[in-house]
Amino acid sequence: MAVRTALIFLCVGLAGACAPGDDACLALKAEQDESLELRQLRANQGEAAEASLSLQREAIEQELARVSQQESKLYYETTEDDETGFHCGGLTCAGGSHCCHGSTTICCGPGGHCSHGVGGM
């Protein structure tokens, strides 16, 4: 019976059809269909998770850019009459700091470095 089923599967099963009354062939075909559905479901879940992570990363990088702007104003920007200051876009950075250009312009501390994330921030 197993040899017959294997032979039928090879001859007829490749075309997607089972011989009438061949329960083994029908069961195998149903199992393969379920396996395919499971693989497709996993692929869809993986794509959804990746999209969710991208959205989360973008939101976090926007928040980081906002915090960096506040930090720039608080610690590294100065007034135009400061002799050690220098122009950085529309800002005046304090001496010892440096200028970073991205989606926004900020003044960074002496040990900082400019970084542009996924959204160019």
C-alpha positions as CSV (number, residue, x, y, z in Angstrom):
1,M,0.0,0.0,0.0
2,A,2.8,2.4,0.9
3,V,4.6,1.8,-2.4
4,R,1.3,2.3,-4.3
5,T,0.7,5.6,-2.5
6,A,4.2,6.8,-3.2
7,L,3.9,5.9,-6.8
8,I,0.5,7.6,-7.1
9,F,1.9,10.7,-5.3
10,L,4.8,10.9,-7.7
11,C,2.7,10.4,-10.8
12,V,-0.5,12.2,-9.9
13,G,0.4,14.1,-6.8
14,L,2.9,16.4,-8.5
15,A,0.0,17.6,-10.6
16,G,-1.9,18.4,-7.4
17,A,-4.5,15.6,-7.7
18,C,-5.0,12.5,-5.7
19,A,-6.6,9.2,-7.0
20,P,-10.2,8.8,-5.9
21,G,-10.4,7.1,-2.6
22,D,-6.7,7.4,-1.8
23,D,-7.0,8.6,1.8
24,A,-3.2,8.7,2.3
25,C,-2.7,11.0,-0.6
26,L,-5.5,13.3,0.5
27,A,-4.1,13.4,4.1
28,L,-0.6,14.2,2.7
29,K,-2.0,16.9,0.5
30,A,-3.9,18.5,3.4
31,E,-0.8,18.4,5.6
32,Q,1.2,20.1,2.9
33,D,-1.5,22.8,2.5
34,E,-1.5,23.4,6.3
35,S,2.3,23.6,6.3
36,L,2.2,26.2,3.5
37,E,-0.3,28.2,5.3
38,L,1.8,28.1,8.5
39,R,4.9,29.3,6.5
40,Q,2.9,32.1,4.9
41,L,1.5,33.1,8.3
42,R,5.0,33.2,9.8
43,A,6.3,35.3,6.9
44,N,3.4,37.8,7.3
45,Q,4.1,38.0,11.1
46,G,7.8,38.6,10.4
47,E,7.0,41.4,7.9
48,A,4.5,43.0,10.4
49,A,7.1,42.8,13.2
50,E,9.7,44.4,11.0
51,A,7.4,47.3,10.0
52,S,6.5,47.8,13.7
53,L,10.1,48.0,14.7
54,S,10.8,50.5,12.0
55,L,8.0,52.7,13.1
56,Q,9.2,52.4,16.7
57,R,12.7,53.3,15.8
58,E,11.6,56.3,13.8
59,A,9.5,57.6,16.7
60,I,12.4,57.1,19.1
61,E,14.9,58.9,16.8
62,Q,12.5,61.8,16.5
63,E,12.3,62.0,20.3
64,L,16.1,61.9,20.5
65,A,16.4,64.7,18.0
66,R,14.0,66.8,20.1
67,V,16.0,66.1,23.3
68,S,19.2,66.9,21.4
69,Q,17.8,70.3,20.4
70,Q,16.9,71.0,24.0
71,E,20.3,69.9,25.2
72,S,22.0,72.1,22.5
73,K,20.1,75.2,23.8
74,L,20.8,74.5,27.4
75,Y,24.5,73.6,27.3
76,Y,26.2,74.5,24.0
77,E,24.5,77.5,22.5
78,T,25.5,81.1,23.4
79,T,24.7,84.6,22.4
80,E,26.2,86.4,19.4
81,D,28.1,88.8,21.6
82,D,30.1,85.9,23.1
83,E,33.6,86.3,21.7
84,T,34.4,82.5,21.8
85,G,31.1,81.7,20.0
86,F,30.8,80.8,16.3
87,H,28.0,80.7,13.8
88,C,26.3,77.3,13.1
89,G,23.4,77.7,10.7
90,G,21.0,80.0,12.6
91,L,22.7,79.3,16.0
92,T,25.7,80.5,17.8
93,C,27.7,77.7,19.4
94,A,29.8,78.2,22.5
95,G,33.6,77.9,22.2
96,G,34.7,74.3,22.6
97,S,31.6,72.9,21.1
98,H,31.0,72.0,17.5
99,C,28.2,72.3,14.9
100,C,26.1,69.3,13.7
101,H,23.9,69.6,10.6
102,G,21.1,67.1,9.9
103,S,17.4,67.4,9.7
104,T,18.0,70.1,12.4
105,T,21.1,72.1,13.3
106,I,22.4,71.7,16.8
107,C,25.5,72.6,18.8
108,C,27.2,69.5,20.4
109,G,29.7,69.2,23.2
110,P,33.4,68.7,22.7
111,G,33.2,64.9,23.1
112,G,30.1,64.5,21.0
113,H,29.8,63.4,17.4
114,C,27.2,64.0,14.7
115,S,24.9,61.1,13.9
116,H,22.1,60.7,11.4
117,G,19.7,57.9,12.1
118,V,17.1,56.3,9.9
119,G,15.1,59.5,9.3
120,G,18.3,61.6,8.8
121,M,18.1,63.0,12.3
